[in-house]
Amino acid sequence: MSEEPLVRWDWIGRNWPTIQGLLEDHIVMALVPIVVGLLIALPLGLAGVRWRWLYQPTVGVMNVIYSLPSLAVFIVLIPVTGLATRLTVMVPLTFYAMAVLIPAVVDGLGSVPDHVRQSAVAMGFTPLRRLLQVELPIAVPVVLAGLRVATVASVSLVSVGALVGRGGLGYLFIDGWQRQFYTPIVVGIVLVVVLAGVADLLLILAQRLLTPWSRARGSA
């Protein structure tokens, strides 16, 4: 009897529509928490810079949430958000993203030199204009570094949701393991790695576009 190959290409061809649907579901459940987490982390980070007494309690709560096992949080949410729903997976991932992004926003804004802020004030910049045109552009590299970490983690953690019925490409891991058939497992691993790599590359490109002065400094 011939040994079963690690990858059955004919199986991939027959099941590609299913794989594509799982991939699309995975992308949505990975990226929506990042976008929502960033939208929440920005004002909370700004508040943490403005009122330092607020920062430590906020980060403390986020760190406690980040330390919770994702599967346990998924299970706890099932009575509220339902079994095998996107919301059950995306809500915890949003909090995990915030736990990374809030410190990144605070550290990024904290990296703005005082003399730069003072120069903006002397030029008549309003606080909002100073934030948008001076402070946030300087903070971009630090914020995007946190965003890269949160994005790759989110792409990976979505797969755990397969244990509660909604995990995108994680379904391939469960299916392959239950049938002792390794092709779905290999396909799932490859696609998750590729998805994480593409997302990280896009964020690197975004940083280069948003910080043209860094390219000019590097070429000087």
N, C-alpha and C positions, 0 to 999 in steps of 0.2 A: 504494500500500500504506500502510495506516495505521501510525503509529509505535506501538511497544509501550509501554504505560503503565508508569509506575514501579512501581505497585502493582496487582496483579490480585486484586481482592477475591474473585472466584470461586475462585481457587486457595487462598486462605486458608480459605474455607469448606469446601472439599473436604478439605483437609489439616489441619484443626484438631485432630483427635485426635492426629496425629503431633506437631504443634507443642506441644500440651499435655503430651504425654509427655516431650518434650525439655525443656520448661520445668520440670517436676517433677524431672527428672534434674539439671538445672542448679542448682536450689535446694538439693538434697541435697549435691551436690559443692561448692557454695560455702559452705554454712553449717556442715557437719560439721567442716571444718578450723578454722573460727573457734571453735567450741565446744571442740574438743579443744585447740587452741592456747591458749585462755584458761585451761583447766583445768591446762595444763602451765606457762603463763607465771606464774600466780599464785604457786605455791610457789617457782619459780625467782626471781621478783621479790622475794619475801619473803626468800629466802636472800641475794639481792644486797644488800638493805638491811641485813641482819644481819651479813653478812660481805662487806665492801666489796671485798676482794681477789678475790672470786669474780665480781663483777659485770662488770668489764672483759673478762676472757677469754670469759665467756659471750656478751656483746654482740658481741665481736669475731668469734666463730664464727658467730653469727646473721647478722651483716652480710655475712660472706663468702658464706653460703648465699643471702642475699637478693640478692646481686649476680649470682648465676648465672642465665643465661637459662632461663626456665621450660621452653621446648621441649626444650632440651638435657637438663635434669633428667628430664623425662618419658621421653625416649628411653633414658637411662641406666637408669632403673628398669624398663623393659619386661622384661628377662630375669628380674627378681625378682618383680615384681607382675603381669606379664602384659600383653599387648596389649589395648587397648580395655576396660580395667577401671577402675572408679571409683577403686580404690586407687592406681593409677598417677598419677592427677591429684590426689587428696586428700592424699597424703603430702607432696609438695613444698609444696602450699598451706598445710599445717599449719605447716611450718617458716617459710614467709614470714610467716604470721600471728604466730608467736612472735617473729620479728625485730622486729615493730612493738610487740607487746604487752608484752614484758619491760621495755623502757625506759619504757613508759607506766606500768606497775605501780610501778617503782622511783621514777619522777618523782612519781607520785601520792602514794605513801607519804612521799616526801621533802618534800612540800608541807605535811605536817601540822606546825603550829607546836610547838616544844618545850614551851611553857608549857601547851599542851593535853594533851600526853602526861603532863607532870608533874602536872597537875590530876587526870587519870584515876588515876595511881598514888596520889596523896594520898587519893583517894576509895576506895581499896582494890580497884581493878579488877585482876583477874589479867591476865597478858599476852594470853591468848586473848580474854578479854572486851574488853580495850582495843582489840585488833585489830579485832574484829567490830563493836563498838558505837561506836568513836571513829575509829580510823585509816582503815579501809576506807570508811566513809561520806564522810569528807572527801576521800579519794582518788578517789571515783567520777567526778567531772567529767573528770579527767585520763585515767583509765583508759578511760572511754567515748569520749573523743576519739581515743585510739589504736585503740579497737575500731571506730569508724566508718571510719577510714582502712583498717584491715585488711579490713573487711567489703566495702567498695566495691572494693578491689583484688582480693579473692577472687572476687567476682562477675564481674569483668572477665576475670581470668586463666583461669577455667574454660573459656572459649571456645577458648583455645589448645590445650586437650586434644583438640579435634576433629582435629588433625593426627596424633594417635596413636590415633584411633578412638573417643574418648570425650570429647566436649566440650560436651554439653548443647546449648544454642542455637547453639554454634559450628558444629554440623553444617549449619545453614542457610546460614552464610557459605560453607562449602566447596561445598555443593550449588549455590547460586546462582552462584558464581564459575565452577564447572566448566561449567555450562550457559549462562553469560552471561544469566542470568535474575535480575533484580534484586529481585523480590518477596520471596523468602526472605531476602535480605540485609537489606532494609529491616525486615522483620518481626523478624529476629534482633536488629538494632540497637535497635529500639524496645523490645523486651521486656527486653533487658539493661539499658538505661537506666532503664526503669520499675522493674525488680527492684532495681537499686542504689538508686534513689530511695526506694522503699518501705522497704528495709532501713535506710537512713539515717534516714528519718523515724521508724521504730519505735524506733531507738536514742535519738533526740532525746526522744521521749515517755518512754522508760524513764528517761532522765536526769532529766526533770522529776518523775517519780514518786519516784525514789530520792533526790532532793535538794529536798524541799519548802521548805527554808529559803531556797534561792536564789530561788524564786518570791516568798516573803514579802519578801525584801530588795528585789526588783525592783519590787514594788508599793508599797513604803514611800515 
